[in-house]
């Protein structure tokens, strides 16, 4: 091998190593973030906060009509990835669950709160909000 061939091989090896050192961590960061797919209850909502809030509230009211068993609501929300909302002041008065997702520079939250009488929904409401940088 000549000196020129060695320089070309060494340059190629250095370029490959630098590509791996930078590309792999960027790929890992891009795919391992707090990305969560939106469950069916949250899909196809309008883009604006006010419009999405109104559409989500209507969707919750239609999906879980008053008088429905509480267990149906809880099972569906849990199946779609909603978790207990720790912001609830007094869980005995009103129950709450929420779903939060981070997308680019925004944190979006959907909350469902409900009241129960004898195991059936007496009140139910959905609320959507978010914070963006």
N, C-alpha and C positions, 0 to 999 in steps of 0.2 A: 504494500500500500504506500502510496505517496503521501506527502504532507498535506496536499490539497484534499485528498480523499478523507483523511483523518479529520481535517477541519470541518468538512461537510457533514460527516457522520456525527461528530461531536456537536455541531450546531443543531442538527436534527434531533439528537437526543435531548439537548437542553430545551429546545422548543417543545418537544413532547412532554417533558417533565414539568415545565412551566404551565402548559395547558392543563395537565392533570391537576397540578397544585391549585389552580384557580377555578377551573370548571367544575370539578367534583364538589368542593364545598358550596359553590353557588347553586348547583343542582340540588344538593341536600337541603339547603336553606329554602329554596323555592318550593320544594315538595313536602317538607316536614313542618311547615308553619301551622298555625291554628286554623287551617282551612277545614271547614265542615260543609258537607253538602246540605242543602236546604231540604227539609222534609216536605211531604206533600201539602201540609197545611200552610206552608210559607212560600210555595212556588207560584210563579206568575202573578205576584203582587205588583202594583204600580211602583215606579222608581222613586217618586217623591215621598218624603216622610208623612206628610198630611194625608195624601191619597192612599198610601200603603196602610196607614193606621186605620182609616175608615174601612178599607177593603178587608183588612184582617179582622176587625171587630165584627163586620157583617158575616165573614166566613165562620168565625167561632160561634156566633149566634145561630147560624143556619145548621152547622155541624152538630151542635150540642143544644138542642131546644130545651126550654124549661120543662121540668118534669122528667127528663131523661135520668137514668141511673148514673150516679156519680162514678161508679166503677168503670163505665164505658168511657167517660171523659179521661179519667186517670190512666187507664190502660192505653188509650190511643195516644195521649200526650207522651207517656213514657216510651211507647214504641217508636215515636217520632223523634226521640232524643231530648225532650223537655226534661228539665230537672227541677228539683224543689227550689223555690224562690226564697232565699234567706232574708229578703227585705220585708217579708210579711211581719207586721207588727204583732199580731196575736193569731197564731194559726188556728185557734179554736173558733174564732169568729168568721174567718174567711180563709179559704185555701188558695194557694198560688203556685204556679209552675212557670218556668221561663226557659227560653232557648236563646243563647247568645252566640254570635259568630263574629270573627274579625275578618274584615275584607279590606285590603289595601290600607288606607288610613282611617277607616271607620270601624267602630264597634257597634253592631246592630243587635237589638234585644226585642224579643217578642214575649209578652207576658199574658197569661190567662189566669183570671181570678174568678172564683165562684163561691157561692154560699149553698148550703145543703139543709134540707128539711126532710127528715126520715129517709135518708139515703138517696134523695132525688134532688136534682138541681133546682134551686129556688132563684138563683141569680147566676149569670155567667157573662163575662166580658173579656174581650181581647184588646191588647194595647201594644203598639209598636213604637219604638223610638230608637234613637241612635246618637252617637257622638262621633264627629269627624274632626280631624286636625285641620 
